[in-house]
Amino acid sequence: MYFTDRGIEELADRRGEETVSFQWLAEQLRLFVDLNPEFETAVDRLATWLARQDDTVDE
């Protein structure tokens, strides 16, 4: 288990029943980077990875 799994688990436990739009998610990611610019690269990589999920071929 990675340390980040704790945050993911908390997110699932607290907000798991909610439905959100990708527009809302994009706004939250922008806000997070504005408040924490040192994470810009990581957030950009996550957003790119999420955006390209349909491009992945299951092996």
mmCIF file of the N, C-alpha and C atoms, coordinates in Angstrom:
data_MODEL
# 
_entry.id   MODEL 
# 
loop_
_atom_site.group_PDB 
_atom_site.id 
_atom_site.type_symbol 
_atom_site.label_atom_id 
_atom_site.label_alt_id 
_atom_site.label_comp_id 
_atom_site.label_asym_id 
_atom_site.label_entity_id 
_atom_site.label_seq_id 
_atom_site.pdbx_PDB_ins_code 
_atom_site.Cartn_x 
_atom_site.Cartn_y 
_atom_site.Cartn_z 
_atom_site.occupancy 
_atom_site.B_iso_or_equiv 
_atom_site.pdbx_formal_charge 
_atom_site.auth_seq_id 
_atom_site.auth_comp_id 
_atom_site.auth_asym_id 
_atom_site.auth_atom_id 
_atom_site.pdbx_PDB_model_num 
ATOM 1   N N  . MET A 1 1  ? 0.850   -1.180 0.000   1.00 0.00 ? 1  MET A N  1 
ATOM 2   C CA . MET A 1 1  ? 0.000   0.000  0.000   1.00 0.00 ? 1  MET A CA 1 
ATOM 3   C C  . MET A 1 1  ? 0.895   1.241  0.000   1.00 0.00 ? 1  MET A C  1 
ATOM 4   N N  . TYR A 1 2  ? 0.628   2.105  -0.931  1.00 0.00 ? 2  TYR A N  1 
ATOM 5   C CA . TYR A 1 2  ? 1.352   3.372  -0.994  1.00 0.00 ? 2  TYR A CA 1 
ATOM 6   C C  . TYR A 1 2  ? 0.747   4.348  0.016   1.00 0.00 ? 2  TYR A C  1 
ATOM 7   N N  . PHE A 1 3  ? 1.556   5.297  0.462   1.00 0.00 ? 3  PHE A N  1 
ATOM 8   C CA . PHE A 1 3  ? 1.071   6.314  1.385   1.00 0.00 ? 3  PHE A CA 1 
ATOM 9   C C  . PHE A 1 3  ? -0.113  7.061  0.783   1.00 0.00 ? 3  PHE A C  1 
ATOM 10  N N  . THR A 1 4  ? -0.084  7.310  -0.557  1.00 0.00 ? 4  THR A N  1 
ATOM 11  C CA . THR A 1 4  ? -1.164  8.061  -1.205  1.00 0.00 ? 4  THR A CA 1 
ATOM 12  C C  . THR A 1 4  ? -2.478  7.307  -1.175  1.00 0.00 ? 4  THR A C  1 
ATOM 13  N N  . ASP A 1 5  ? -2.435  5.994  -0.964  1.00 0.00 ? 5  ASP A N  1 
ATOM 14  C CA . ASP A 1 5  ? -3.677  5.232  -0.888  1.00 0.00 ? 5  ASP A CA 1 
ATOM 15  C C  . ASP A 1 5  ? -4.570  5.712  0.246   1.00 0.00 ? 5  ASP A C  1 
ATOM 16  N N  . ARG A 1 6  ? -3.967  6.252  1.290   1.00 0.00 ? 6  ARG A N  1 
ATOM 17  C CA . ARG A 1 6  ? -4.774  6.771  2.404   1.00 0.00 ? 6  ARG A CA 1 
ATOM 18  C C  . ARG A 1 6  ? -5.664  7.911  1.939   1.00 0.00 ? 6  ARG A C  1 
ATOM 19  N N  . GLY A 1 7  ? -5.105  8.824  1.144   1.00 0.00 ? 7  GLY A N  1 
ATOM 20  C CA . GLY A 1 7  ? -5.900  9.929  0.614   1.00 0.00 ? 7  GLY A CA 1 
ATOM 21  C C  . GLY A 1 7  ? -6.966  9.445  -0.337  1.00 0.00 ? 7  GLY A C  1 
ATOM 22  N N  . ILE A 1 8  ? -6.622  8.469  -1.155  1.00 0.00 ? 8  ILE A N  1 
ATOM 23  C CA . ILE A 1 8  ? -7.589  7.905  -2.101  1.00 0.00 ? 8  ILE A CA 1 
ATOM 24  C C  . ILE A 1 8  ? -8.724  7.226  -1.342  1.00 0.00 ? 8  ILE A C  1 
ATOM 25  N N  . GLU A 1 9  ? -8.374  6.479  -0.311  1.00 0.00 ? 9  GLU A N  1 
ATOM 26  C CA . GLU A 1 9  ? -9.401  5.825  0.502   1.00 0.00 ? 9  GLU A CA 1 
ATOM 27  C C  . GLU A 1 9  ? -10.298 6.843  1.194   1.00 0.00 ? 9  GLU A C  1 
ATOM 28  N N  . GLU A 1 10 ? -9.708  7.913  1.718   1.00 0.00 ? 10 GLU A N  1 
ATOM 29  C CA . GLU A 1 10 ? -10.516 8.953  2.357   1.00 0.00 ? 10 GLU A CA 1 
ATOM 30  C C  . GLU A 1 10 ? -11.460 9.590  1.341   1.00 0.00 ? 10 GLU A C  1 
ATOM 31  N N  . LEU A 1 11 ? -10.956 9.850  0.152   1.00 0.00 ? 11 LEU A N  1 
ATOM 32  C CA . LEU A 1 11 ? -11.800 10.418 -0.909  1.00 0.00 ? 11 LEU A CA 1 
ATOM 33  C C  . LEU A 1 11 ? -12.972 9.489  -1.211  1.00 0.00 ? 11 LEU A C  1 
ATOM 34  N N  . ALA A 1 12 ? -12.698 8.216  -1.374  1.00 0.00 ? 12 ALA A N  1 
ATOM 35  C CA . ALA A 1 12 ? -13.763 7.253  -1.665  1.00 0.00 ? 12 ALA A CA 1 
ATOM 36  C C  . ALA A 1 12 ? -14.763 7.157  -0.520  1.00 0.00 ? 12 ALA A C  1 
ATOM 37  N N  . ASP A 1 13 ? -14.262 7.160  0.718   1.00 0.00 ? 13 ASP A N  1 
ATOM 38  C CA . ASP A 1 13 ? -15.155 7.061  1.876   1.00 0.00 ? 13 ASP A CA 1 
ATOM 39  C C  . ASP A 1 13 ? -16.026 8.294  2.038   1.00 0.00 ? 13 ASP A C  1 
ATOM 40  N N  . ARG A 1 14 ? -15.429 9.485  1.866   1.00 0.00 ? 14 ARG A N  1 
ATOM 41  C CA . ARG A 1 14 ? -16.165 10.728 2.113   1.00 0.00 ? 14 ARG A CA 1 
ATOM 42  C C  . ARG A 1 14 ? -17.040 11.159 0.939   1.00 0.00 ? 14 ARG A C  1 
ATOM 43  N N  . ARG A 1 15 ? -16.568 10.935 -0.300  1.00 0.00 ? 15 ARG A N  1 
ATOM 44  C CA . ARG A 1 15 ? -17.256 11.496 -1.465  1.00 0.00 ? 15 ARG A CA 1 
ATOM 45  C C  . ARG A 1 15 ? -17.705 10.432 -2.454  1.00 0.00 ? 15 ARG A C  1 
ATOM 46  N N  . GLY A 1 16 ? -17.547 9.158  -2.079  1.00 0.00 ? 16 GLY A N  1 
ATOM 47  C CA . GLY A 1 16 ? -17.782 8.050  -2.990  1.00 0.00 ? 16 GLY A CA 1 
ATOM 48  C C  . GLY A 1 16 ? -19.170 7.957  -3.592  1.00 0.00 ? 16 GLY A C  1 
ATOM 49  N N  . GLU A 1 17 ? -20.162 8.508  -2.934  1.00 0.00 ? 17 GLU A N  1 
ATOM 50  C CA . GLU A 1 17 ? -21.534 8.435  -3.439  1.00 0.00 ? 17 GLU A CA 1 
ATOM 51  C C  . GLU A 1 17 ? -21.889 9.611  -4.346  1.00 0.00 ? 17 GLU A C  1 
ATOM 52  N N  . GLU A 1 18 ? -21.006 10.611 -4.405  1.00 0.00 ? 18 GLU A N  1 
ATOM 53  C CA . GLU A 1 18 ? -21.284 11.810 -5.203  1.00 0.00 ? 18 GLU A CA 1 
ATOM 54  C C  . GLU A 1 18 ? -20.999 11.577 -6.686  1.00 0.00 ? 18 GLU A C  1 
ATOM 55  N N  . THR A 1 19 ? -21.676 12.340 -7.508  1.00 0.00 ? 19 THR A N  1 
ATOM 56  C CA . THR A 1 19 ? -21.411 12.366 -8.938  1.00 0.00 ? 19 THR A CA 1 
ATOM 57  C C  . THR A 1 19 ? -20.878 13.745 -9.275  1.00 0.00 ? 19 THR A C  1 
ATOM 58  N N  . VAL A 1 20 ? -19.746 13.786 -9.978  1.00 0.00 ? 20 VAL A N  1 
ATOM 59  C CA . VAL A 1 20 ? -19.151 15.066 -10.348 1.00 0.00 ? 20 VAL A CA 1 
ATOM 60  C C  . VAL A 1 20 ? -18.868 15.060 -11.845 1.00 0.00 ? 20 VAL A C  1 
ATOM 61  N N  . SER A 1 21 ? -18.757 16.254 -12.400 1.00 0.00 ? 21 SER A N  1 
ATOM 62  C CA . SER A 1 21 ? -18.426 16.377 -13.823 1.00 0.00 ? 21 SER A CA 1 
ATOM 63  C C  . SER A 1 21 ? -16.920 16.521 -13.984 1.00 0.00 ? 21 SER A C  1 
ATOM 64  N N  . PHE A 1 22 ? -16.443 16.256 -15.181 1.00 0.00 ? 22 PHE A N  1 
ATOM 65  C CA . PHE A 1 22 ? -15.030 16.473 -15.440 1.00 0.00 ? 22 PHE A CA 1 
ATOM 66  C C  . PHE A 1 22 ? -14.702 17.961 -15.409 1.00 0.00 ? 22 PHE A C  1 
ATOM 67  N N  . GLN A 1 23 ? -15.671 18.810 -15.706 1.00 0.00 ? 23 GLN A N  1 
ATOM 68  C CA . GLN A 1 23 ? -15.460 20.251 -15.595 1.00 0.00 ? 23 GLN A CA 1 
ATOM 69  C C  . GLN A 1 23 ? -15.188 20.626 -14.146 1.00 0.00 ? 23 GLN A C  1 
ATOM 70  N N  . TRP A 1 24 ? -15.959 20.074 -13.226 1.00 0.00 ? 24 TRP A N  1 
ATOM 71  C CA . TRP A 1 24 ? -15.743 20.328 -11.802 1.00 0.00 ? 24 TRP A CA 1 
ATOM 72  C C  . TRP A 1 24 ? -14.364 19.829 -11.380 1.00 0.00 ? 24 TRP A C  1 
ATOM 73  N N  . LEU A 1 25 ? -14.009 18.618 -11.821 1.00 0.00 ? 25 LEU A N  1 
ATOM 74  C CA . LEU A 1 25 ? -12.709 18.052 -11.484 1.00 0.00 ? 25 LEU A CA 1 
ATOM 75  C C  . LEU A 1 25 ? -11.574 18.920 -12.010 1.00 0.00 ? 25 LEU A C  1 
ATOM 76  N N  . ALA A 1 26 ? -11.699 19.397 -13.247 1.00 0.00 ? 26 ALA A N  1 
ATOM 77  C CA . ALA A 1 26 ? -10.676 20.263 -13.840 1.00 0.00 ? 26 ALA A CA 1 
ATOM 78  C C  . ALA A 1 26 ? -10.524 21.544 -13.024 1.00 0.00 ? 26 ALA A C  1 
ATOM 79  N N  . GLU A 1 27 ? -11.636 22.119 -12.594 1.00 0.00 ? 27 GLU A N  1 
ATOM 80  C CA . GLU A 1 27 ? -11.582 23.338 -11.779 1.00 0.00 ? 27 GLU A CA 1 
ATOM 81  C C  . GLU A 1 27 ? -10.885 23.073 -10.449 1.00 0.00 ? 27 GLU A C  1 
ATOM 82  N N  . GLN A 1 28 ? -11.163 21.925 -9.822  1.00 0.00 ? 28 GLN A N  1 
ATOM 83  C CA . GLN A 1 28 ? -10.530 21.584 -8.546  1.00 0.00 ? 28 GLN A CA 1 
ATOM 84  C C  . GLN A 1 28 ? -9.032  21.362 -8.723  1.00 0.00 ? 28 GLN A C  1 
ATOM 85  N N  . LEU A 1 29 ? -8.636  20.727 -9.832  1.00 0.00 ? 29 LEU A N  1 
ATOM 86  C CA . LEU A 1 29 ? -7.212  20.515 -10.099 1.00 0.00 ? 29 LEU A CA 1 
ATOM 87  C C  . LEU A 1 29 ? -6.495  21.841 -10.322 1.00 0.00 ? 29 LEU A C  1 
ATOM 88  N N  . ARG A 1 30 ? -7.143  22.759 -11.055 1.00 0.00 ? 30 ARG A N  1 
ATOM 89  C CA . ARG A 1 30 ? -6.547  24.095 -11.266 1.00 0.00 ? 30 ARG A CA 1 
ATOM 90  C C  . ARG A 1 30 ? -6.381  24.826 -9.936  1.00 0.00 ? 30 ARG A C  1 
ATOM 91  N N  . LEU A 1 31 ? -7.395  24.774 -9.106  1.00 0.00 ? 31 LEU A N  1 
ATOM 92  C CA . LEU A 1 31 ? -7.342  25.421 -7.796  1.00 0.00 ? 31 LEU A CA 1 
ATOM 93  C C  . LEU A 1 31 ? -6.222  24.812 -6.943  1.00 0.00 ? 31 LEU A C  1 
ATOM 94  N N  . PHE A 1 32 ? -6.121  23.494 -6.956  1.00 0.00 ? 32 PHE A N  1 
ATOM 95  C CA . PHE A 1 32 ? -5.071  22.827 -6.192  1.00 0.00 ? 32 PHE A CA 1 
ATOM 96  C C  . PHE A 1 32 ? -3.688  23.285 -6.642  1.00 0.00 ? 32 PHE A C  1 
ATOM 97  N N  . VAL A 1 33 ? -3.477  23.371 -7.963  1.00 0.00 ? 33 VAL A N  1 
ATOM 98  C CA . VAL A 1 33 ? -2.179  23.812 -8.479  1.00 0.00 ? 33 VAL A CA 1 
ATOM 99  C C  . VAL A 1 33 ? -1.932  25.284 -8.141  1.00 0.00 ? 33 VAL A C  1 
ATOM 100 N N  . ASP A 1 34 ? -2.974  26.107 -8.195  1.00 0.00 ? 34 ASP A N  1 
ATOM 101 C CA . ASP A 1 34 ? -2.813  27.511 -7.797  1.00 0.00 ? 34 ASP A CA 1 
ATOM 102 C C  . ASP A 1 34 ? -2.339  27.618 -6.345  1.00 0.00 ? 34 ASP A C  1 
ATOM 103 N N  . LEU A 1 35 ? -2.872  26.766 -5.492  1.00 0.00 ? 35 LEU A N  1 
ATOM 104 C CA . LEU A 1 35 ? -2.517  26.795 -4.072  1.00 0.00 ? 35 LEU A CA 1 
ATOM 105 C C  . LEU A 1 35 ? -1.226  26.033 -3.769  1.00 0.00 ? 35 LEU A C  1 
ATOM 106 N N  . ASN A 1 36 ? -0.862  25.097 -4.656  1.00 0.00 ? 36 ASN A N  1 
ATOM 107 C CA . ASN A 1 36 ? 0.307   24.241 -4.442  1.00 0.00 ? 36 ASN A CA 1 
ATOM 108 C C  . ASN A 1 36 ? 1.091   24.101 -5.746  1.00 0.00 ? 36 ASN A C  1 
ATOM 109 N N  . PRO A 1 37 ? 1.719   25.163 -6.201  1.00 0.00 ? 37 PRO A N  1 
ATOM 110 C CA . PRO A 1 37 ? 2.380   25.137 -7.515  1.00 0.00 ? 37 PRO A CA 1 
ATOM 111 C C  . PRO A 1 37 ? 3.488   24.087 -7.635  1.00 0.00 ? 37 PRO A C  1 
ATOM 112 N N  . GLU A 1 38 ? 4.024   23.624 -6.517  1.00 0.00 ? 38 GLU A N  1 
ATOM 113 C CA . GLU A 1 38 ? 5.067   22.604 -6.576  1.00 0.00 ? 38 GLU A CA 1 
ATOM 114 C C  . GLU A 1 38 ? 4.548   21.255 -7.100  1.00 0.00 ? 38 GLU A C  1 
ATOM 115 N N  . PHE A 1 39 ? 3.222   21.093 -7.145  1.00 0.00 ? 39 PHE A N  1 
ATOM 116 C CA . PHE A 1 39 ? 2.619   19.857 -7.644  1.00 0.00 ? 39 PHE A CA 1 
ATOM 117 C C  . PHE A 1 39 ? 2.113   19.979 -9.083  1.00 0.00 ? 39 PHE A C  1 
ATOM 118 N N  . GLU A 1 40 ? 2.477   21.058 -9.764  1.00 0.00 ? 40 GLU A N  1 
ATOM 119 C CA . GLU A 1 40 ? 1.995   21.296 -11.120 1.00 0.00 ? 40 GLU A CA 1 
ATOM 120 C C  . GLU A 1 40 ? 2.298   20.120 -12.051 1.00 0.00 ? 40 GLU A C  1 
ATOM 121 N N  . THR A 1 41 ? 3.520   19.621 -12.032 1.00 0.00 ? 41 THR A N  1 
ATOM 122 C CA . THR A 1 41 ? 3.894   18.525 -12.929 1.00 0.00 ? 41 THR A CA 1 
ATOM 123 C C  . THR A 1 41 ? 3.091   17.263 -12.637 1.00 0.00 ? 41 THR A C  1 
ATOM 124 N N  . ALA A 1 42 ? 2.954   16.926 -11.373 1.00 0.00 ? 42 ALA A N  1 
ATOM 125 C CA . ALA A 1 42 ? 2.200   15.721 -11.006 1.00 0.00 ? 42 ALA A CA 1 
ATOM 126 C C  . ALA A 1 42 ? 0.738   15.828 -11.409 1.00 0.00 ? 42 ALA A C  1 
ATOM 127 N N  . VAL A 1 43 ? 0.130   16.979 -11.182 1.00 0.00 ? 43 VAL A N  1 
ATOM 128 C CA . VAL A 1 43 ? -1.277  17.175 -11.549 1.00 0.00 ? 43 VAL A CA 1 
ATOM 129 C C  . VAL A 1 43 ? -1.438  17.144 -13.066 1.00 0.00 ? 43 VAL A C  1 
ATOM 130 N N  . ASP A 1 44 ? -0.497  17.745 -13.775 1.00 0.00 ? 44 ASP A N  1 
ATOM 131 C CA . ASP A 1 44 ? -0.548  17.720 -15.231 1.00 0.00 ? 44 ASP A CA 1 
ATOM 132 C C  . ASP A 1 44 ? -0.451  16.289 -15.751 1.00 0.00 ? 44 ASP A C  1 
ATOM 133 N N  . ARG A 1 45 ? 0.427   15.500 -15.176 1.00 0.00 ? 45 ARG A N  1 
ATOM 134 C CA . ARG A 1 45 ? 0.568   14.095 -15.595 1.00 0.00 ? 45 ARG A CA 1 
ATOM 135 C C  . ARG A 1 45 ? -0.694  13.296 -15.295 1.00 0.00 ? 45 ARG A C  1 
ATOM 136 N N  . LEU A 1 46 ? -1.283  13.520 -14.128 1.00 0.00 ? 46 LEU A N  1 
ATOM 137 C CA . LEU A 1 46 ? -2.529  12.830 -13.780 1.00 0.00 ? 46 LEU A CA 1 
ATOM 138 C C  . LEU A 1 46 ? -3.641  13.214 -14.743 1.00 0.00 ? 46 LEU A C  1 
ATOM 139 N N  . ALA A 1 47 ? -3.794  14.500 -15.010 1.00 0.00 ? 47 ALA A N  1 
ATOM 140 C CA . ALA A 1 47 ? -4.851  14.961 -15.916 1.00 0.00 ? 47 ALA A CA 1 
ATOM 141 C C  . ALA A 1 47 ? -4.654  14.390 -17.323 1.00 0.00 ? 47 ALA A C  1 
ATOM 142 N N  . THR A 1 48 ? -3.416  14.370 -17.795 1.00 0.00 ? 48 THR A N  1 
ATOM 143 C CA . THR A 1 48 ? -3.135  13.808 -19.114 1.00 0.00 ? 48 THR A CA 1 
ATOM 144 C C  . THR A 1 48 ? -3.441  12.318 -19.137 1.00 0.00 ? 48 THR A C  1 
ATOM 145 N N  . TRP A 1 49 ? -3.062  11.613 -18.100 1.00 0.00 ? 49 TRP A N  1 
ATOM 146 C CA . TRP A 1 49 ? -3.323  10.175 -18.008 1.00 0.00 ? 49 TRP A CA 1 
ATOM 147 C C  . TRP A 1 49 ? -4.833  9.909  -18.020 1.00 0.00 ? 49 TRP A C  1 
ATOM 148 N N  . LEU A 1 50 ? -5.587  10.682 -17.234 1.00 0.00 ? 50 LEU A N  1 
ATOM 149 C CA . LEU A 1 50 ? -7.041  10.512 -17.209 1.00 0.00 ? 50 LEU A CA 1 
ATOM 150 C C  . LEU A 1 50 ? -7.667  10.822 -18.559 1.00 0.00 ? 50 LEU A C  1 
ATOM 151 N N  . ALA A 1 51 ? -7.171  11.867 -19.222 1.00 0.00 ? 51 ALA A N  1 
ATOM 152 C CA . ALA A 1 51 ? -7.716  12.268 -20.509 1.00 0.00 ? 51 ALA A CA 1 
ATOM 153 C C  . ALA A 1 51 ? -7.495  11.216 -21.576 1.00 0.00 ? 51 ALA A C  1 
ATOM 154 N N  . ARG A 1 52 ? -6.425  10.447 -21.467 1.00 0.00 ? 52 ARG A N  1 
ATOM 155 C CA . ARG A 1 52 ? -6.051  9.491  -22.515 1.00 0.00 ? 52 ARG A CA 1 
ATOM 156 C C  . ARG A 1 52 ? -6.437  8.046  -22.179 1.00 0.00 ? 52 ARG A C  1 
ATOM 157 N N  . GLN A 1 53 ? -7.252  7.829  -21.196 1.00 0.00 ? 53 GLN A N  1 
ATOM 158 C CA . GLN A 1 53 ? -7.621  6.467  -20.799 1.00 0.00 ? 53 GLN A CA 1 
ATOM 159 C C  . GLN A 1 53 ? -8.272  5.692  -21.941 1.00 0.00 ? 53 GLN A C  1 
ATOM 160 N N  . ASP A 1 54 ? -9.022  6.337  -22.792 1.00 0.00 ? 54 ASP A N  1 
ATOM 161 C CA . ASP A 1 54 ? -9.649  5.642  -23.914 1.00 0.00 ? 54 ASP A CA 1 
ATOM 162 C C  . ASP A 1 54 ? -8.630  5.204  -24.953 1.00 0.00 ? 54 ASP A C  1 
ATOM 163 N N  . ASP A 1 55 ? -7.440  5.799  -24.932 1.00 0.00 ? 55 ASP A N  1 
ATOM 164 C CA . ASP A 1 55 ? -6.405  5.462  -25.895 1.00 0.00 ? 55 ASP A CA 1 
ATOM 165 C C  . ASP A 1 55 ? -5.627  4.204  -25.496 1.00 0.00 ? 55 ASP A C  1 
ATOM 166 N N  . THR A 1 56 ? -5.806  3.751  -24.248 1.00 0.00 ? 56 THR A N  1 
ATOM 167 C CA . THR A 1 56 ? -5.036  2.600  -23.776 1.00 0.00 ? 56 THR A CA 1 
ATOM 168 C C  . THR A 1 56 ? -5.628  1.309  -24.310 1.00 0.00 ? 56 THR A C  1 
ATOM 169 N N  . VAL A 1 57 ? -4.754  0.452  -24.721 1.00 0.00 ? 57 VAL A N  1 
ATOM 170 C CA . VAL A 1 57 ? -5.189  -0.853 -25.222 1.00 0.00 ? 57 VAL A CA 1 
ATOM 171 C C  . VAL A 1 57 ? -4.977  -1.873 -24.127 1.00 0.00 ? 57 VAL A C  1 
ATOM 172 N N  . ASP A 1 58 ? -6.052  -2.630 -23.830 1.00 0.00 ? 58 ASP A N  1 
ATOM 173 C CA . ASP A 1 58 ? -5.923  -3.688 -22.819 1.00 0.00 ? 58 ASP A CA 1 
ATOM 174 C C  . ASP A 1 58 ? -5.079  -4.818 -23.388 1.00 0.00 ? 58 ASP A C  1 
ATOM 175 N N  . GLU A 1 59 ? -4.115  -5.240 -22.609 1.00 0.00 ? 59 GLU A N  1 
ATOM 176 C CA . GLU A 1 59 ? -3.240  -6.325 -23.074 1.00 0.00 ? 59 GLU A CA 1 
ATOM 177 C C  . GLU A 1 59 ? -3.588  -7.617 -22.406 1.00 0.00 ? 59 GLU A C  1 
# 
